[in-house]
Structures are given as C-alpha cells and as structure tokens.
Amino acid sequence: MLDQANMEATVWHRIRGPAGLGAALAACRQAASLTQEQLAHRLGIDRTTVIAMEAGRNPALARLVRAFALLGYDLVAVPRAAAVTVDEAPRGSGET
C-alpha cells in the first residue's frame, strides 16, 4: 500500500489498548488514502466492522490487546518498509 515516498509521513504506533489499536488502524488506513468502505471491500467485510474496529469496539481484538498488556507487552504497528531495531530500556528507566 505504501510506497517509499509515503514513508516520510508514516508514523509508528504504540498500541496499548483497544482504542489505540483502532486509532492506529484509522491512521494507517488514512495514510494509505483508503476510505473505510474501500478497506472493508479489500478485507471482504462490511464497512460497519471497520468502523467498530477503528472505534476499538471489536471484542476479540480488544481481548487480544488487553492480554498482551496484562503480560507486560505493547503492540507496535511498524511500516513494512521500515528497518526495525529494538533496544531494551534499562531497568528502572521509567519506560512503560
């Protein structure tokens, strides 16, 4: 969906809850210049499902995000063309 020219404006999303997951989905969809209807069509689902997902109201996805949070993890949405390097924060640094 995203080409190298669009990577400049693309941001990473730290997902800490259902609302964050929905906001990340909406931002990524908009960055790809897709409407909710177009995304729904490509996914083979109804537009109302996309609306619910973007609002953080998909129970299965909400449970998944909460399960990771309970286990002490954040989910991160990263553009595919990005190079990813992860450095562990020093213990006691206040990072959450």
Buried (B, 14 or more C-beta within 10 A) or exposed (E): EBEEEBEEEBEEBEBBBBBBBBBBBBBBBEBBEBEBEBBBBEEEEEBEBBBBBBBBBBEEBBEBBEEBBEEEEBBEBEBEEEEEEEEEEEEEEEEE
